[in-house]
Amino acid sequence: MSSETPQELNQAGFAAEEPFEFPQERVILARLSDEPLSPAEAEAEVWAERAGAVVGFSGIVRNHDQGQPVHRLSYTAHPSAAEAIAQVAVDVAARFPTVRVWVAHRVGELGIGDHALVAAVASAHRAEAFQACAELVEATKQQVPIWKEQFFADGSKEWVGL
């Protein structure tokens, strides 16, 4: 049995002597990828011992859009997209000073069932984690210049997000 006194933590799970972390230090990952994304990897990497909640989101390619069968998608990113997704992650971390952030968006060809956008947020409390994750996803969709080309089963195609 240890004789050490347990360390007191504040409501956010930080010890009083713990150093302040800048928002960019709490962004674990923010990137574009031409490789498959893993929600399990996102959740594992964003978690820390002080986190009592990890909230994740997976945007997955579905087989239909507006009543038409979708065969596959292709995502194209503007050259500034990598910088934009990094800025979105830092902005969310700045708005929520105790969260850790992980976000990635696929580019290139994706099939039905592939993960197009994966985000995860860790926090001491679930309400903050849910809110930060929702804001992270919405800001990524709105502010990162990525366009989707949908290829329909009938051979037609359509650009989304232009």
C-alpha positions in Angstrom: 0.0 0.0 0.0 1.4 3.4 -1.0 1.8 6.1 1.5 1.6 8.9 -1.1 -1.3 11.3 -1.0 -3.3 11.2 -4.2 -2.7 14.3 -6.3 -5.6 16.8 -6.3 -7.0 17.6 -9.7 -9.2 20.5 -10.7 -12.6 20.0 -12.5 -10.8 19.8 -15.9 -8.5 17.0 -14.6 -5.4 19.1 -14.5 -3.1 19.2 -11.5 -2.4 22.7 -10.1 1.3 22.5 -11.1 0.6 21.2 -14.6 1.8 23.6 -17.3 -0.6 25.4 -19.5 -1.0 23.9 -23.0 -1.4 26.1 -26.0 -4.3 25.1 -28.4 -1.8 23.8 -31.1 -0.3 21.5 -28.5 -3.7 19.9 -28.0 -4.1 19.1 -31.7 -3.0 15.6 -31.9 -3.5 15.3 -35.6 -5.1 17.5 -38.4 -4.4 16.3 -41.9 -5.5 15.2 -45.3 -4.9 11.6 -46.3 -5.0 9.5 -49.4 -4.8 6.4 -47.1 -7.8 4.8 -45.2 -8.8 6.5 -42.0 -9.4 4.6 -38.7 -11.9 5.8 -36.1 -10.3 3.5 -33.6 -6.9 5.0 -34.2 -8.3 8.5 -33.8 -10.0 7.7 -30.5 -6.8 5.9 -29.2 -4.5 8.7 -30.1 -6.7 11.6 -28.8 -7.3 9.9 -25.4 -5.3 10.9 -22.4 -5.5 9.9 -18.7 -7.3 13.1 -17.7 -10.0 12.4 -20.4 -13.2 10.9 -19.1 -14.9 11.2 -22.5 -13.8 10.6 -26.1 -16.4 11.5 -28.8 -15.8 10.4 -32.3 -17.4 11.0 -35.7 -17.1 9.1 -38.9 -18.4 10.5 -42.2 -18.8 7.3 -44.3 -19.5 7.1 -48.0 -23.1 5.9 -48.5 -24.6 4.2 -51.5 -27.1 6.9 -52.4 -27.6 10.7 -52.6 -30.9 12.5 -53.4 -32.6 9.3 -54.5 -29.8 8.2 -56.9 -27.6 5.2 -56.3 -24.0 6.2 -55.8 -21.2 4.0 -57.1 -18.1 5.8 -55.6 -16.8 9.2 -54.7 -13.6 11.2 -55.4 -12.4 14.0 -53.1 -10.2 16.8 -54.5 -8.5 19.3 -52.1 -7.4 22.8 -52.9 -3.6 23.4 -52.2 -4.6 25.4 -49.1 -6.7 22.6 -47.6 -4.0 21.1 -45.4 -3.4 24.5 -43.8 -7.1 25.1 -43.4 -7.8 21.8 -41.6 -5.0 22.5 -39.2 -6.4 25.9 -38.5 -9.9 24.5 -37.9 -8.4 22.1 -35.3 -6.5 24.8 -33.5 -9.5 27.1 -33.5 -11.6 24.3 -31.9 -8.9 23.6 -29.3 -8.8 27.4 -28.5 -12.5 27.5 -28.0 -12.4 24.5 -25.7 -9.3 24.9 -23.5 -9.3 21.4 -22.1 -9.9 19.3 -25.2 -7.6 17.3 -27.3 -8.4 17.2 -31.1 -7.9 14.7 -33.9 -9.3 15.2 -37.4 -8.5 13.9 -40.9 -10.2 14.0 -44.3 -9.6 11.6 -47.2 -8.7 12.8 -50.6 -8.8 10.7 -53.8 -11.1 7.8 -54.8 -13.3 6.3 -52.1 -15.8 3.4 -52.3 -19.0 2.7 -50.4 -18.3 2.2 -46.7 -15.0 4.1 -46.7 -14.4 6.7 -44.1 -14.2 10.2 -45.7 -13.9 12.3 -42.5 -12.9 11.1 -39.1 -12.8 13.3 -36.0 -12.3 12.6 -32.3 -12.2 14.9 -29.3 -11.2 13.9 -25.8 -12.2 15.9 -22.7 -12.6 15.5 -19.0 -16.4 15.7 -19.5 -18.8 14.4 -22.1 -20.8 17.6 -22.8 -17.7 19.5 -23.8 -16.4 16.6 -25.9 -19.7 16.3 -27.8 -19.9 20.0 -28.4 -16.3 20.4 -29.5 -16.6 17.4 -31.8 -19.7 18.7 -33.4 -18.0 22.1 -34.0 -14.9 20.4 -35.3 -16.9 18.4 -37.9 -19.1 21.4 -39.0 -16.1 23.8 -39.3 -14.2 21.2 -41.3 -17.1 20.8 -43.7 -17.5 24.6 -44.0 -14.0 25.9 -44.0 -11.7 23.3 -45.6 -11.7 23.6 -49.4 -12.5 20.0 -50.4 -14.8 19.1 -53.3 -16.6 15.8 -53.8 -17.3 14.3 -57.1 -20.1 11.6 -57.0 -20.2 8.9 -59.5 -23.7 7.5 -59.9 -24.7 3.9 -60.9 -26.2 5.2 -64.2 -22.8 6.5 -65.3 -23.6 10.2 -64.6 -21.5 12.3 -62.1 -21.9 15.4 -60.1 -19.6 17.8 -58.2 -20.6 18.8 -54.7 -19.2 21.7 -52.7 -18.1 23.9 -55.6 
